[in-house]
Amino acid sequence: MKNPFASAMKAAKLMQKGRPMSAAFAMHGLLTTPAKPLKKAPARKSATKRTPKPTPPARPLPGSFTDGLFESKYGAIRYKLYTPTGSARRRMPIVVMLHGCSQSADDFATGTGMNKLADELGVIMLYPEQSRSANMARCWNWHRPGDQLRGKGEPALIAGLTRHAIALARADPTRVYIAGISAGGVAAAIIGQAYPELFVAVGIHSALTRGDVSTVSGALAAMRGRSTSEAPTGRTPRPRPTIVFHGDADTVVHPSNADGFLSLLERSPHGPLVSQSEQGTSEGGRAFTRTEHRDAKGDVMLENWTVHGSSHAWSGGARAGSYTDPAGPDASREMLRFFLARRRKPVRKALP
């Protein structure tokens, strides 16, 4: 680059000598001398594009009773979820409650009084709700082969909903239980047996074992307590720990069906059973017989309550709900007591 001071002095001397044109060229060279090029700023390294992690849905507020819709390849189902009052950080157990025919999630929650007990004991309550498009009477379709097995129909749909609710409510995956009445009770028995890694224990009220029922006529016969050629035979898988309630004046599902759960247990690889019974009377004056059936290890695998004089109704339930018997022993409290005494051992990943 030319020295601008030297160029200016040269132009001045040329002017003094009368050579203005040369002086002009000297000044022109000064004005047009290219400046030193600026150093290019280093190119910024392009930031690695990261896919943002999806924001998990907010946990329902304590004391909230929210409704939702769950969809999967097995179908869609509406539900209600009750999150008890108390610490929002604590992982709580969760109970899936399956209503009976003609009932709704709200009706079942009211009749069983489970939400009130949930606040007392710190339990999340999930109420799947059958649609009229799936069944005009809002019954669970336990009698259909496509709704009786793992990975199919309603069992797969409700198992998926349960996992969704566990994630949504931050529930404890080692304390997951399922219960139901009537058609919901049969469905609970089917689903609990189909997904033993998910459900720790099962509660059954006024229902029956599925057996090998695959038709409406077979279901009606089984409900009336009539033996059919569809009755299951041979060894069966080890059932989930189960608590059963049944009124001995039930005219919808014959009381003899409660014995089916013991028969199922006796055909499973459990070892010898030890049974013990006791009798009592509820605060409402209803007599009952409670029988425990323990396996060789001393674990209660089946607890059977026969409520004397009670019909097809949830024992100890509230009058505001349908199909309830307020005079009976509190089935809701007893089921939760049975459930919360059990939890699944966490699965530990094998070391590499």
C-alpha positions, 0 to 999 in steps of 0.5 A: 500500500502506498504511503499517503503522506509521501503521495501528498508531498509528491503531488504538492511538488508537482503543482509547484513545478506547474505540472497539475496533471501529474499532480492530479494523477499522484492524488488519484493514486492516493485516492484509489489505492486499494485498502488492505482487505479485511480479514474474514471473520471465522465462520460460525460452526453450525449448531447441531440441530437437536430434536426437542424432547416432548414435554410430558403432560402435566400431572393432575392436581391433587384432589382432581377428578379428570376425564380423558380419552385414550387411543391405541391400535386396539381402539379408543376408550374414555376414562376418569382419573382421580388423584388423591389429596396429598404430596404431588411428588410421592409415587402412589399405588393405582387401582383400575376400577371396571364398572358393571353393565349400565353403569358409568365411571362417575356412577361407579366411583360414587357407589363404591366410595373409592375416591374418599378412601383414595384420599385417606390411603393415598391411592390413585383411582382409574375408571375406564368407561365402556362406550355404547358403541362397544356394547349397547348395555355398556357391559365389558365384552368378556364373553367374546374370544377377541376380548379374552386374551393378552394382546387383543381387544379390551384386555390390551386396550385397558392394559395400555390405558393403565400404563398411560395412567401410570405415566400421567399420574407418576404412579408406582409401577410396582403397586398396580391393581384391578377390580370390578363388579359383574361384567367388570369383575369378569373383565378384571379377572381376565385382564389381571391374569393376562398381564401378570407383570402389570397387575399385582392383585385382583378384586372381584365383586359379584362376578365369575371366572371366564372359564372357556365361555365364548358365546352369549348363551354360554355366558348366560348359562355360566352366570346362572351357575349352570355347568356347561361343556365349556368349563375349563379343565386341566392345569391353569397358570398361577392366578393373581392374588384375588379377593372376592365378594359375593352376596348369597342372595344374588339373582343375577350372577349365581353365588356358586360362581364365587367357588370358581375362583377356588377351583381355579386356584386348586388347578394351578401350581400353588402347592397345598392350600390351607383354608381358614374361615371366620364369621362376623357382622357388619356395622349395618347388620349384614352377616358375612363369612370370610375365608382365606386360602393360603399357599405352601409359603403362607401367602394368601392367594384367595380371600373370599367374602360371602355376604349373607342376604345381599344381592347383586350389589357392591357391599358397603357401597353408597346409596347414591350409586347404583347396585350397592348394598350399604348394609354390607361390610365395606368391600372397598376398604377391604379390597384396598387393604388386600391390595396395599399389602402386596407389591411387585418386586422391581425388575432389576436389569442384568449387569453387562 
